[in-house]
Amino acid sequence: MSQLPGPEEIASIRNLSLRAKHIVEGMIAGMHKSPFHGFSAEFLEFRPYLTGEPARKIDWRKYAKTEKPLVRLFEDETNLSATILIDKSASMAFTSGTLSKLEYAKTLAASLAWILVKQKDAVGMAVFDDELRTYVPPASTNVQLKTILSQLQAFEAGASTRCGGVIDRVASGIKKRGMCIVLSDLLDDPEDIIKGFKHLRYKRQDTVVLCIGDPMELGFGGDSVMKIRDMETGKEITLDSSTASEHFHKGISEHHAIFKNAAQELKIDFEIISTAEPFQKALMRIIEKRRRLF
Amino acid sequence: MSFFEPLYIWGLLAIAALIAVHFLRKRKVQRLEFSTLRFFSTSAVRTSRLRNLKKILLFLARALIVIAIVALFAGIHNKDNPLHILHNPGTTVYTWIDPSISMEYVEDDFSLGERATSVLDSVLQIIPSSVLHYHYNDISGEFVLERNFNSDTYRSRFGSSGLEHAVREFKQTADENDILMLISDFQQNTLKQLESVKDILSAQSLLIAVSTAPKDPFNYSVRVHSVEEGESTVYATIYAMGKKLDSGLVTVEIDGMRVGEKNVSVEKDDSVRIAIQISPDLLQNKGKVRLFAEDPFSYDNTDFFSKSEKSNQGVLIIGNTHDNRVIASALKSARNSRWSPIVVKSGSEVTSGDIREAHLIIVNSLDEPSRPLDLLLSNKTFPEKSVLYCLDPLANDLQLLPSARQIVSQHGGQNLSELHDDNGTHPVIPDTTLGLWRGFPKTVSDNARVFRYLTNLEGRALLNTSNNNTLISSFTEPQGRRWVLCATPLGITDHNNLYQTGFYVPLIDRIARYALLSVLQEDDRWYAGVSRMNPFFGEENGAEIYTANGRMLHRWHTQPSVMIEKPGIYTLKQDGEAHKPLVVTYNPEDADFTYDSFDSEGNILFKESEQFISAISELRNNVWSFGIWILLSSLLVAELFLWGKTSTKPTSKK
């Protein structure tokens, strides 16, 4: 890929729809097929293998018998139902640069919605902070995309986080097997969040967790004294940047490690994404991961 | 508290730089709205506060390091102890150790000289190696730079300590802020020298006088008094200063052989005169008397004698030969007379050789000018000869001798006037306690009369008239010549009838002996290490001095003053003359173990050697000396520790 435009550059496109389109069109051009696939338990029929498809799709038993490359088709193979969960708690409003975590998450969510709708998959959205604030059930129409994009454009950061509880509630509402993409900074009690993930997995959701972080959260710099105020609770603390950096780095590493371990156990995709990372690169990471799994 | 180099105090400005850097680097408190505080526990706050504290401590440590370094460079010290100046790395120390023989006094198995070198060694150990040290060289009379002082090079000698010269040399060569250290036993004569020169030093120079005087000094000594050939007896006096001599042995040695001995006991601070008889056939020209006793100073336990010098004294009588023959007769007939040869000559006949041969010159009834006499009296020749000058009341003689006129005018009085009393006045002894008159037959002579004499004679009165005029007086010139002046002639004369009385012979003998006294006991004695006027200076021929074993020591001719370094019996070989023994004895001043001290004042510090050693030991262990180094080391360790703890770099995550 040629040099990717940075997030600030993309963020200069104020309209979320155009922004998402700009990102996705740049990406999809290089892709043959969407990586997002649905799931089916029922065999439908064989079809010929198409050049360019992954060779693993070939049913080799059939080939052994027929000496023809054939691919199994399942019921509902193309009918993916995805729900994008976006954390809009106050902490998501943090930014050390131009783009806040929330803006970044919105852009990612918009891009993902674009990709899914364009490949005729159903996509829904759940926006939450300490409560589920907005829920848009999955649909695959262009109107759905517009609805999602306009909802994304509209909301701002809210109150404190209760991430785990909300995910749990969303999972309760899901009837059908599908995919859940969580966009959050996960700055809540890990046990609650993991409980939510477990519920999603229980509901046969292919879960992708994108932990959004600001570069400053990932490493304080400078040699100054800081009066740090919690955006959610309003509490204040005074520390020098070295101590702040040491403790935060240690804390967040441990925090992320918990999620990594849990993700491994629950077979969840877990990615830490910095708001400094180009959108296409972030999306490609997700997409490449999806491809390897299939 | 004071500083050797106060200019370095400006270095404290570096602290201002530190403060400036500290405040410049200190940033404003940043306010930050952050996503969460969940990862900042109380320990983070504690850690942050500790880091802040360490930064402040680091700053303080660095400031103290600057202060300590400045203090080291500036040379901080306690100015209340003047000895602290010895710690000034930029100073120069001049040292002098008393070389006089009294430093050989032994106390507690160490001589005073050894103690002095030990004191100097102690000082050199504590002063910084950058301090320049000059030590006085007694031979060259100069201060010489010493890189490594060797105490073995110290040597004592007879003679004056030379302190005065050393101080003057210091004044000439040293800078104002330099230090002069004098280490001596400070005998009275040395102390007098110090008193005489201390004021020439500048107020900035520090003079440290360290005394090595013994605590309870005592000394036994022997002095040969006379050798009576007729009696084959050697007379000596034994002295006991400071302690009783319970039992001592005095021996007489001639040619290395003991020829007589005597046991002696002397009370404390007293003296005893002893006589040791020798077999006549053993009594030679020269020998020595030795005292054997437990004595801390043994250099005065031996004295030397030479028979010929003590037994015969030549007299030269210059003037009218007719008038003066009675003087010669009186001397010859004096009891136990030792006057020989007695030469009577007129003014025109007398020669330099006559003067040289005589011990005593008597001038009486001078009626002719005399060039050799004029030279003698004007101190151009034979300054050691004593003169008995009998004044003519009519002052005719003074017209003939300008030198005599000058001497008489200067010392005998300027208001001399003739007094004529037809009835005459009696001579009266003014002070019978005077050794001169001890045992004299009569204090007043009834039949002796003086009819014409000069009044207002000045000087020390030896004989008066019954109307309280001084008849005979004496004075000693600064150059050393003793004069005896008589206000009336002593030969055949109309001015008195002294020569016709029984008073005359003992008078002449006593006066003549008194005139010679200084010569015999002082001026005629040669003291080791003491310079004297060269008796051959200006003479046609010089003389050579030989040691007892025949080695030539000196040649005396054109030098104004001469000296022999050590006591002993030497041989004087004068060109064209017979050889004579020359006895050189110890100077009683060298063996005078009376000590004084003086209080420290101004820039002069006086300390006993033990006090001084304690003071400089205290100096070595003083906190000002090494405390700053300990402080500096501690601060540097603290700096390393604190810097390591505070220089943690903030971690960053990708």
Interface residues (C-beta under 8 A of the other chain):
Chain A: S91 M92 F94 K101 D185 L187 D214 E217 L218 G219 F220 G221 G222 D223 S224 V225 M226 K227 I228 R229 D230 M231 E232 T233 K235 I237 T238 L239 D240 S241 S242 T243 A244 S245 E246 H247 F248 H249 K250 G251 I252 S253 H255 S274
Chain B: R25 R27 K28 V29 Q30 R31 L32 E33 F34 S35 T36 L37 R38 F39 F40 S41 S43 A44 V45 T47 S48 R51 N52 T648 K649 P650 T651 S652 K653 K654
